[in-house]
């Protein structure tokens, strides 16, 4: 498992990543637990959890940006190599970045 920590103003965003039980890709699932916003999604055989005390809209924006950046970088194979995709990211061409 990997744990990544981000900060937005006075708020911490924790992102946890580990291999998913299956390779099924799932859109972000949103929920609130004990006052924390939680987002979960799977992509390319990995499960992602983002947890923060940010408001829901801001955490959704963070998750969307994360997923767009992830698409721009391609997927990490078991060999550790990164495949770079040369397609527009999240509906924007290179000029929109």
C-alpha positions in Angstrom: 0.0 0.0 0.0 1.1 3.6 -0.7 -0.1 6.5 1.4 0.3 10.0 -0.2 -0.4 13.2 1.6 -1.5 16.5 0.0 -2.5 19.8 1.5 -5.0 22.4 0.3 -5.0 25.5 2.5 -5.4 24.2 6.1 -6.8 20.8 5.0 -5.0 17.5 4.5 -5.9 15.1 1.8 -4.8 11.5 2.2 -4.7 9.2 -0.8 -4.3 5.5 -0.3 -3.4 3.2 -3.2 -3.1 -0.6 -3.4 -3.8 -3.4 -5.9 -7.5 -3.9 -6.5 -9.1 -7.3 -6.0 -10.0 -7.3 -9.7 -9.2 -5.2 -12.7 -12.7 -3.8 -13.1 -12.6 -0.1 -13.5 -15.1 1.8 -11.3 -16.0 5.5 -11.2 -15.5 7.5 -8.0 -17.8 6.6 -5.2 -18.6 9.5 -2.8 -19.5 9.2 0.9 -19.1 10.9 4.2 -17.8 9.0 7.3 -17.5 10.6 10.7 -17.3 14.1 9.2 -14.7 13.2 6.6 -15.3 13.2 2.9 -14.2 9.9 1.3 -13.8 9.1 -2.4 -13.1 5.6 -3.8 -12.3 4.5 -7.4 -10.4 1.8 -9.2 -8.4 2.1 -12.4 -5.8 -0.1 -14.1 -6.0 -2.8 -11.4 -5.4 -0.3 -8.5 -7.8 0.8 -5.8 -7.7 4.5 -4.7 -9.2 6.1 -1.6 -9.0 9.8 -1.0 -10.0 11.0 2.5 -10.1 14.6 3.7 -12.0 17.1 5.9 -12.4 19.3 2.7 -15.9 20.0 1.6 -17.3 17.5 -0.9 -17.0 19.8 -3.9 -13.3 20.5 -3.4 -12.4 16.9 -2.8 -14.3 16.0 -6.0 -12.2 18.6 -7.9 -9.0 17.1 -6.4 -10.1 13.6 -7.4 -11.0 14.8 -10.9 -7.5 16.5 -11.3 -5.8 13.3 -10.0 -7.7 11.1 -12.5 -6.9 13.5 -15.3 -3.2 13.5 -14.4 -3.2 9.7 -14.1 -4.7 9.5 -17.6 -2.0 11.8 -18.9 0.7 9.5 -17.5 -0.7 6.3 -18.7 -0.6 3.2 -16.6 2.2 1.6 -14.6 2.9 -1.9 -15.7 4.3 -4.7 -13.4 7.7 -4.0 -14.9 7.6 -0.5 -13.4 7.7 1.2 -16.7 5.4 4.0 -17.5 3.5 4.2 -20.8 2.9 7.7 -21.9 -0.4 8.3 -23.8 -0.3 11.0 -26.5 -4.1 11.7 -26.5 -5.9 14.8 -25.1 -6.6 14.5 -21.4 -10.1 14.9 -20.0 -11.5 16.4 -23.2 -8.8 19.1 -23.5 -6.2 19.4 -26.1 -2.6 20.4 -25.2 -3.5 24.0 -25.5 -6.0 23.7 -22.6 -3.4 22.5 -20.1 
